[in-house]
């Protein structure tokens, strides 16, 4: 265990999985947070919001995210190899602000399909004490797996909301798909909150927290225990859970054999139920069955994909820019089944419909490392006519890490793709593969001048993780011409 990290324990991880957030305290000596608050306030007054440059403008912020409690929480959830995303934002909630609508964040102009397994988190840091009157960030606990809530207008929302209040130094680690908003600031004080993004760089092979409890502690009357158990097992690096509360409250493994076919029929029908909770529970119930259910789930995935294609760009509070839809229920079931679903999903990579190919690639990526057999087909998919297909094929190959080394030439070609999302995921996949992707160094070096800031950043990350002398030289040459001075402003230009 790294002594500079305060890893979460089982109970804290369970709270994060169920509620979608957990808070920790960056307890620096007196005056640290106040000084940082004053520096932020000064930058806003003189320069307005510096956007992504808030960290180079105020490098002291890095100390917050290096604090043992914060680093330990991030490591526990995302693994020891996690990455700080280059997108970050300092939110000012001024006195008299009416607050926001409930929403989910987009994945930084990316086209990730939302899934319960947490590969990204938000980190909300308060540099000052925040009370409920000051307009703290609000969350809706336990709804992070849901793409819909009763109403995005706070006054009409029926779900139970929680304001994230706390002393200066409070950092809330939040599931990226959590419903959240800035609440109304009814005080006479400014409220600053620094939002940083962190993402997983390797699929879990073992629990990264202080893990002693093997099985998920079932709460029988909780509505989504099967989904929670699946996330718990995945984070611990184990096969998907065999637990389910059943779509209708029972464990199918304990049912009498004659009843099982009827229950399976009910669960398959429930995959298209209007109620999201019913759909999710049905999916995870089906995921505990044997491989005989796979053909029916493949048919359901194809049908859901064709419907999803018509609404994938629909702008809703759970999909604000029309880029991050929730995955379909059949995909949850196939993901939980794991290995028995791999070969049929590989077959779907050749389907005529682009959205079927996309969901097949995405589901293989959620299954993770057992899909090594799919590498040739996924590499071929990087030349697909549809950019969403190419983008998700690249992401899946990245999740396979060094197992996907044979796809490095195809990923290197995609570094120059006309679609920014494909380029983004190609360079990130090469970063996850690491040193075995050294053949991509020339292409990655050229990509350091890409027109998209995030593609440039992840090309730099890839070179850093490849780590050869040639990669390091290319990276250093680029960094010495980048914006490097945190104190150069219009008032002090030299």
C-alpha positions as CSV (number, residue, x, y, z in Angstrom):
1,X,0.0,0.0,0.0
2,X,1.3,3.5,-0.9
3,X,1.8,5.3,2.5
4,X,1.0,8.6,0.7
5,X,-2.6,7.4,0.0
6,X,-5.6,6.9,2.3
7,X,-7.4,4.2,0.5
8,X,-11.2,3.8,0.9
9,X,-12.5,0.9,2.9
10,X,-15.3,-1.6,1.9
11,X,-18.0,0.5,3.5
12,X,-16.9,3.7,1.8
13,X,-16.7,1.9,-1.6
14,X,-20.2,0.5,-1.0
15,X,-21.6,4.0,-0.3
16,X,-19.9,5.3,-3.5
17,X,-21.4,2.4,-5.6
18,X,-24.9,2.9,-4.1
19,X,-25.1,6.7,-3.8
20,X,-22.8,7.7,-6.7
21,X,-20.6,9.9,-4.6
22,X,-18.3,10.1,-1.5
23,X,-16.7,13.1,0.2
24,X,-13.2,13.3,1.6
25,X,-11.2,16.1,3.2
26,X,-8.0,17.7,2.0
27,X,-7.0,18.8,5.5
28,X,-4.1,21.1,4.9
29,X,-2.7,23.5,7.6
30,X,-4.7,26.6,8.4
31,X,-4.7,29.2,5.7
32,X,-4.0,26.9,2.7
33,X,-7.6,26.9,1.4
34,X,-8.2,30.5,2.2
35,X,-5.1,31.6,0.3
36,X,-6.1,29.5,-2.7
37,X,-9.6,31.0,-2.5
38,X,-8.2,34.5,-2.6
39,X,-5.9,33.7,-5.5
40,X,-8.9,32.3,-7.4
41,X,-10.9,35.4,-6.7
42,X,-8.1,37.6,-7.8
43,X,-7.7,35.7,-11.1
44,X,-11.5,35.9,-11.8
45,X,-11.4,39.7,-11.1
46,X,-8.5,40.4,-13.3
47,X,-8.7,37.8,-16.1
48,X,-12.2,36.2,-15.8
49,X,-12.5,32.5,-15.8
50,X,-9.3,30.9,-17.2
51,X,-11.1,27.6,-18.1
52,X,-8.8,24.7,-18.7
53,X,-5.8,26.9,-17.7
54,X,-7.0,27.2,-14.1
55,X,-4.4,24.6,-13.0
56,X,-1.3,26.1,-14.8
57,X,-2.6,29.5,-13.6
58,X,-2.8,28.3,-10.0
59,X,-0.5,25.2,-9.7
60,X,-1.2,25.1,-5.9
61,X,-4.5,23.3,-6.9
62,X,-2.5,20.2,-7.7
63,X,-1.6,19.8,-4.0
64,X,-5.3,19.3,-3.3
65,X,-5.5,16.4,-5.7
66,X,-2.2,15.0,-4.4
67,X,-3.5,15.0,-0.8
68,X,-3.4,11.4,0.6
69,X,-7.2,11.3,1.2
70,X,-8.1,12.6,-2.3
71,X,-5.5,10.5,-4.1
72,X,-6.5,7.4,-2.1
73,X,-10.2,7.8,-3.0
74,X,-9.4,8.3,-6.7
75,X,-7.0,5.3,-6.6
76,X,-9.7,3.2,-4.9
77,X,-12.3,3.8,-7.6
78,X,-10.1,4.2,-10.7
79,X,-7.1,2.1,-10.0
80,X,-3.5,3.3,-9.3
81,X,-2.9,4.3,-12.9
82,X,-5.7,6.9,-13.2
83,X,-5.3,10.0,-15.3
84,X,-6.3,13.6,-14.7
85,X,-8.3,14.7,-17.7
86,X,-7.2,18.0,-19.3
87,X,-10.7,19.5,-19.0
88,X,-11.4,21.3,-15.8
89,X,-13.5,24.3,-14.8
90,X,-13.8,26.6,-11.8
91,X,-17.5,27.3,-11.1
92,X,-18.5,30.6,-9.5
93,X,-22.0,30.6,-8.0
94,X,-22.5,34.3,-7.1
95,X,-24.9,35.6,-4.5
96,X,-28.5,35.7,-5.8
97,X,-27.9,32.9,-8.4
98,X,-31.1,30.9,-9.0
99,X,-29.2,27.7,-9.5
100,X,-29.2,25.2,-12.4
101,X,-31.5,22.5,-13.7
102,X,-30.6,18.9,-13.0
103,X,-28.3,17.4,-15.6
104,X,-25.6,15.0,-16.4
105,X,-22.2,16.2,-17.7
106,X,-21.1,15.3,-21.2
107,X,-17.9,13.4,-21.6
108,X,-15.8,16.3,-22.7
109,X,-17.1,16.4,-26.3
110,X,-16.6,12.6,-26.5
111,X,-19.2,10.0,-27.6
112,X,-18.9,7.6,-24.7
113,X,-22.0,5.5,-24.1
114,X,-22.9,5.7,-20.4
115,X,-22.6,2.5,-18.3
116,X,-22.8,1.9,-14.5
117,X,-19.2,0.7,-14.3
118,X,-17.2,3.8,-13.2
119,X,-14.4,4.5,-15.6
120,X,-14.7,8.3,-15.1
121,X,-15.4,10.4,-12.0
122,X,-15.9,14.1,-11.2
123,X,-14.0,15.7,-8.4
124,X,-15.7,18.8,-6.8
125,X,-13.3,20.8,-4.6
126,X,-14.5,23.7,-2.3
127,X,-11.7,26.2,-1.4
128,X,-14.1,27.8,1.2
129,X,-16.6,26.6,3.7
130,X,-19.9,26.0,1.9
131,X,-23.3,26.0,3.7
132,X,-26.7,25.1,2.2
133,X,-27.5,28.8,1.8
134,X,-24.3,29.4,-0.4
135,X,-25.5,27.3,-3.3
136,X,-23.5,24.1,-3.0
137,X,-23.5,21.5,-5.7
138,X,-26.5,19.3,-5.3
139,X,-26.7,15.6,-6.3
140,X,-29.5,13.0,-6.5
141,X,-28.1,10.0,-4.7
142,X,-28.7,6.6,-6.2
143,X,-29.9,7.8,-9.6
144,X,-26.6,7.7,-11.5
145,X,-27.6,4.6,-13.4
146,X,-30.8,6.2,-14.7
147,X,-30.9,8.2,-17.9
148,X,-34.1,9.9,-16.8
149,X,-35.5,11.6,-13.7
150,X,-39.0,12.9,-12.9
151,X,-38.2,16.5,-14.0
152,X,-35.0,18.5,-14.7
153,X,-36.6,21.6,-13.1
154,X,-35.5,21.4,-9.5
155,X,-38.8,22.7,-8.1
156,X,-40.7,19.9,-9.9
157,X,-38.2,17.0,-9.2
158,X,-39.7,14.3,-7.0
159,X,-36.4,12.4,-6.3
160,X,-34.6,13.1,-3.0
161,X,-31.8,15.6,-3.6
162,X,-28.8,16.3,-1.4
163,X,-26.7,19.5,-1.1
164,X,-22.9,18.7,-0.9
165,X,-22.0,21.1,1.9
166,X,-18.7,21.1,3.8
167,X,-15.7,22.9,5.2
168,X,-13.0,24.3,3.1
169,X,-11.0,21.4,1.6
170,X,-14.0,19.2,1.0
171,X,-13.6,17.2,-2.2
172,X,-16.6,15.2,-3.5
173,X,-15.7,12.2,-5.7
174,X,-18.8,11.7,-7.9
175,X,-19.8,9.0,-10.4
176,X,-19.5,10.8,-13.8
177,X,-23.2,9.9,-14.6
178,X,-24.6,11.4,-11.5
179,X,-27.4,13.9,-11.7
180,X,-26.2,17.2,-10.3
181,X,-26.7,21.0,-10.4
182,X,-25.6,24.2,-8.8
183,X,-28.2,25.1,-6.2
184,X,-29.5,28.6,-5.5
185,X,-27.1,30.9,-3.7
186,X,-29.2,32.6,-1.1
187,X,-26.3,34.1,0.8
188,X,-24.2,37.2,0.3
189,X,-21.1,35.2,-0.4
190,X,-19.4,33.9,-3.5
191,X,-19.2,30.1,-3.8
192,X,-16.3,28.7,-5.8
193,X,-16.1,25.0,-6.8
194,X,-13.3,23.5,-8.9
195,X,-14.5,20.6,-11.1
196,X,-11.8,18.3,-12.3
197,X,-12.2,15.0,-14.2
198,X,-10.3,11.8,-13.7
199,X,-10.4,8.6,-15.7
200,X,-9.4,5.0,-15.5
201,X,-6.4,3.9,-17.7
202,X,-6.6,0.2,-17.1
203,X,-9.4,-2.3,-16.5
204,X,-9.4,-3.6,-12.8
205,X,-7.5,-6.8,-12.1
206,X,-7.9,-6.6,-8.4
207,X,-9.5,-4.4,-5.8
208,X,-7.6,-1.1,-5.4
209,X,-9.1,-0.2,-2.0
210,X,-8.8,-1.7,1.5
211,X,-10.8,-4.8,0.5
212,X,-11.8,-7.4,3.0
213,X,-15.4,-8.2,2.2
214,X,-15.6,-10.6,-0.8
215,X,-19.4,-10.6,-1.5
216,X,-21.6,-7.6,-2.0
217,X,-23.6,-7.0,1.2
218,X,-27.2,-7.4,-0.1
219,X,-29.9,-5.1,1.0
220,X,-33.0,-7.1,-0.1
221,X,-35.4,-4.2,-0.5
222,X,-33.0,-2.0,-2.5
223,X,-34.1,-1.5,-6.1
224,X,-30.8,-1.9,-8.0
225,X,-28.7,-4.4,-5.9
226,X,-27.9,-6.5,-8.9
227,X,-26.3,-3.6,-10.7
228,X,-24.5,-2.6,-7.5
229,X,-23.1,-6.1,-7.1
230,X,-21.9,-6.2,-10.7
231,X,-20.0,-2.9,-10.2
232,X,-18.5,-4.2,-6.9
233,X,-17.3,-7.5,-8.6
234,X,-16.0,-5.6,-11.6
235,X,-14.0,-3.1,-9.5
236,X,-12.6,-6.1,-7.5
237,X,-11.3,-7.6,-10.8
238,X,-13.6,-10.6,-10.5
239,X,-16.1,-12.2,-12.9
240,X,-19.5,-10.5,-13.0
241,X,-21.6,-11.2,-9.9
242,X,-24.1,-14.1,-9.9
243,X,-26.2,-12.2,-7.5
244,X,-29.5,-10.7,-8.6
245,X,-32.6,-9.6,-6.8
246,X,-34.4,-10.7,-10.0
247,X,-36.4,-8.3,-12.1
248,X,-39.3,-9.1,-9.7
249,X,-37.5,-9.8,-6.5
250,X,-36.1,-13.3,-6.6
251,X,-32.8,-15.0,-7.3
252,X,-33.2,-17.1,-10.5
253,X,-30.4,-19.5,-9.3
254,X,-32.7,-20.5,-6.4
255,X,-35.9,-21.0,-8.3
256,X,-37.3,-24.4,-9.1
257,X,-36.2,-25.5,-12.6
258,X,-39.7,-25.6,-14.1
259,X,-40.3,-21.9,-13.2
260,X,-37.1,-20.6,-14.8
261,X,-38.1,-20.6,-18.5
262,X,-41.2,-18.6,-17.6
263,X,-39.1,-16.1,-15.5
264,X,-36.6,-15.8,-18.4
265,X,-39.5,-14.9,-20.7
266,X,-40.7,-12.3,-18.3
267,X,-37.2,-10.8,-17.9
268,X,-36.7,-10.6,-21.7
269,X,-40.0,-8.8,-22.1
270,X,-39.0,-6.5,-19.3
271,X,-35.9,-5.3,-21.2
272,X,-38.2,-2.8,-23.0
273,X,-40.3,-1.8,-20.0
274,X,-41.0,1.9,-19.6
275,X,-39.5,1.9,-16.1
276,X,-35.7,2.1,-16.1
277,X,-35.4,0.3,-12.8
278,X,-37.4,-2.6,-14.2
279,X,-35.2,-2.7,-17.3
280,X,-32.0,-2.7,-15.4
281,X,-33.1,-5.4,-12.9
282,X,-34.3,-7.6,-15.8
283,X,-30.9,-7.1,-17.6
284,X,-28.9,-8.1,-14.5
285,X,-31.2,-11.0,-13.8
286,X,-30.7,-12.4,-17.3
287,X,-27.0,-11.8,-16.8
288,X,-26.9,-14.6,-14.2
289,X,-28.3,-17.2,-16.5
290,X,-26.4,-19.6,-18.7
291,X,-25.3,-19.2,-22.3
292,X,-28.6,-20.5,-23.6
293,X,-30.0,-17.0,-23.1
294,X,-27.4,-15.4,-25.4
295,X,-29.2,-15.7,-28.7
296,X,-32.3,-14.0,-27.3
297,X,-30.2,-11.2,-25.9
298,X,-28.3,-10.8,-29.2
299,X,-31.7,-10.4,-30.9
300,X,-32.7,-7.8,-28.3
301,X,-29.5,-5.9,-28.7
302,X,-30.0,-5.7,-32.5
303,X,-33.5,-4.4,-32.0
304,X,-32.5,-1.9,-29.3
305,X,-29.6,-0.6,-31.4
306,X,-31.8,0.2,-34.4
307,X,-34.1,2.2,-32.1
308,X,-31.2,3.9,-30.4
309,X,-29.8,5.0,-33.8
310,X,-32.9,7.2,-34.2
311,X,-32.5,9.0,-30.9
312,X,-28.8,8.8,-30.2
313,X,-28.4,12.6,-30.8
314,X,-31.5,13.5,-28.8
315,X,-30.7,16.4,-26.4
316,X,-32.0,15.6,-23.0
317,X,-30.8,16.5,-19.4
318,X,-29.2,13.1,-19.3
319,X,-27.6,13.7,-22.7
320,X,-27.2,17.5,-22.9
321,X,-25.1,17.7,-26.2
322,X,-26.6,14.7,-27.8
323,X,-23.5,12.6,-27.6
324,X,-23.6,10.3,-24.6
325,X,-26.7,8.0,-24.6
326,X,-27.2,5.2,-22.1
327,X,-26.4,1.7,-23.3
328,X,-29.3,-0.6,-23.9
329,X,-30.6,-3.1,-21.4
330,X,-29.6,-6.2,-23.5
331,X,-26.0,-4.9,-23.4
332,X,-26.0,-4.9,-19.6
333,X,-27.1,-8.5,-19.6
334,X,-24.5,-9.5,-22.2
335,X,-21.8,-7.6,-20.3
336,X,-22.6,-9.4,-17.1
337,X,-22.7,-12.8,-18.8
338,X,-19.2,-12.1,-20.1
339,X,-17.3,-14.9,-22.0
340,X,-20.3,-16.7,-23.4
341,X,-21.4,-13.5,-25.2
342,X,-18.0,-12.7,-26.8
343,X,-18.3,-14.8,-30.0
344,X,-21.9,-13.7,-30.9
345,X,-20.9,-10.1,-30.3
346,X,-17.8,-10.5,-32.5
347,X,-20.2,-11.7,-35.2
348,X,-22.3,-8.5,-34.7
349,X,-19.2,-6.4,-35.6
350,X,-20.1,-7.4,-39.3
351,X,-23.8,-6.4,-39.0
352,X,-25.2,-4.1,-41.7
353,X,-26.4,-1.5,-39.3
354,X,-23.8,0.9,-37.9
355,X,-25.4,1.2,-34.5
356,X,-25.5,-2.5,-34.0
357,X,-21.7,-2.6,-34.8
358,X,-21.2,0.3,-32.4
359,X,-23.1,-1.3,-29.5
360,X,-21.4,-4.7,-30.2
361,X,-18.0,-3.0,-30.0
362,X,-19.0,-1.0,-26.9
363,X,-20.3,-4.1,-25.1
364,X,-17.1,-6.1,-25.9
365,X,-15.3,-3.2,-24.3
366,X,-17.4,-3.5,-21.2
367,X,-16.7,-7.2,-21.0
368,X,-13.0,-6.3,-21.0
369,X,-9.9,-8.5,-21.3
370,X,-11.7,-11.8,-22.0
371,X,-12.4,-10.4,-25.5
372,X,-8.8,-10.9,-26.8
373,X,-10.2,-13.1,-29.6
374,X,-11.9,-10.0,-31.0
375,X,-8.8,-8.0,-31.6
376,X,-8.5,-8.7,-35.4
377,X,-12.2,-7.9,-36.0
378,X,-12.0,-4.7,-33.9
379,X,-8.8,-3.6,-35.7
380,X,-10.6,-4.1,-39.0
381,X,-13.5,-2.0,-37.7
382,X,-11.1,0.9,-37.4
383,X,-11.6,1.3,-41.2
384,X,-15.4,1.3,-40.9
385,X,-17.4,3.9,-42.9
386,X,-19.2,5.2,-39.7
387,X,-17.1,7.3,-37.3
388,X,-19.0,6.1,-34.2
389,X,-18.1,2.6,-35.1
390,X,-14.4,3.5,-35.5
391,X,-14.5,5.5,-32.3
392,X,-15.9,2.6,-30.2
393,X,-13.6,0.1,-31.7
394,X,-10.7,2.2,-30.7
395,X,-12.0,2.6,-27.2
396,X,-12.5,-1.2,-26.8
397,X,-9.0,-1.9,-28.0
398,X,-7.6,0.6,-25.5
399,X,-9.4,-1.2,-22.6
400,X,-7.6,-4.4,-23.7
401,X,-4.2,-2.7,-23.2
402,X,-1.2,-4.7,-24.3
403,X,-3.5,-7.6,-25.4
404,X,-4.4,-5.3,-28.3
405,X,-0.8,-4.7,-29.5
406,X,-1.6,-6.3,-32.9
407,X,-4.0,-3.4,-33.5
408,X,-1.3,-0.7,-33.1
409,X,-0.8,-0.2,-36.9
410,X,-4.5,0.3,-37.4
411,X,-4.8,2.6,-34.4
412,X,-1.8,4.6,-35.7
413,X,-3.7,5.1,-38.9
414,X,-6.6,6.4,-36.9
415,X,-4.5,9.0,-35.3
416,X,-5.0,11.0,-38.6
417,X,-8.7,10.2,-38.9
418,X,-10.9,13.0,-40.1
419,X,-13.2,12.6,-37.1
420,X,-12.0,14.2,-33.9
421,X,-13.6,11.5,-31.7
422,X,-11.8,8.8,-33.5
423,X,-8.5,10.6,-33.2
424,X,-9.1,11.2,-29.6
425,X,-9.8,7.5,-28.8
426,X,-7.0,6.2,-31.0
427,X,-4.3,8.2,-29.2
428,X,-5.9,7.3,-25.9
429,X,-5.9,3.6,-26.8
430,X,-2.2,3.9,-27.8
431,X,-1.6,5.5,-24.4
432,X,-3.2,2.6,-22.6
433,X,-1.2,0.1,-24.6
434,X,2.0,1.9,-23.6
435,X,5.5,0.9,-24.6
436,X,4.4,-1.8,-27.0
437,X,2.9,1.0,-29.1
438,X,6.4,2.6,-29.8
439,X,5.9,2.2,-33.5
440,X,3.3,5.0,-33.3
441,X,5.8,7.6,-32.0
442,X,6.1,9.5,-35.3
443,X,2.4,9.7,-35.8
444,X,1.9,10.7,-32.1
445,X,4.6,13.4,-32.5
446,X,2.8,14.9,-35.4
447,X,-0.5,14.7,-33.5
448,X,1.0,17.1,-30.8
449,X,0.0,19.8,-33.3
450,X,-3.6,18.5,-33.8
451,X,-6.3,21.2,-34.1
452,X,-8.1,19.7,-31.1
453,X,-6.7,20.5,-27.7
454,X,-7.7,17.2,-26.1
455,X,-6.3,15.1,-28.9
456,X,-3.0,17.0,-28.5
457,X,-3.1,16.3,-24.7
458,X,-3.7,12.5,-25.1
459,X,-1.0,12.3,-27.7
460,X,1.4,13.7,-25.1
461,X,0.1,11.2,-22.6
462,X,0.7,8.4,-25.0
463,X,4.3,9.5,-25.6
464,X,4.8,9.8,-21.9
465,X,3.5,6.3,-21.3
466,X,5.5,4.8,-24.2
467,X,8.4,6.3,-22.4
468,X,11.3,5.4,-24.8
469,X,14.0,8.0,-25.3
470,X,12.5,8.9,-28.7
471,X,9.1,9.4,-27.1
472,X,10.5,11.5,-24.3
473,X,12.5,13.7,-26.7
474,X,9.4,14.4,-28.8
475,X,7.3,15.2,-25.7
476,X,9.9,17.6,-24.2
477,X,10.4,19.4,-27.5
478,X,6.7,20.0,-27.7
479,X,6.4,21.1,-24.0
480,X,9.0,23.7,-24.3
481,X,7.0,25.6,-26.9
482,X,3.7,25.2,-24.9
483,X,2.2,27.7,-22.5
484,X,4.4,27.1,-19.5
485,X,4.5,30.2,-17.2
486,X,1.7,30.3,-14.6
487,X,2.4,34.0,-13.7
488,X,2.5,35.5,-17.2
489,X,-0.7,37.7,-17.5
490,X,-1.6,40.8,-19.4
491,X,-0.4,42.8,-16.4
492,X,3.0,40.9,-16.1
493,X,3.9,39.9,-19.7
494,X,7.6,39.5,-19.2
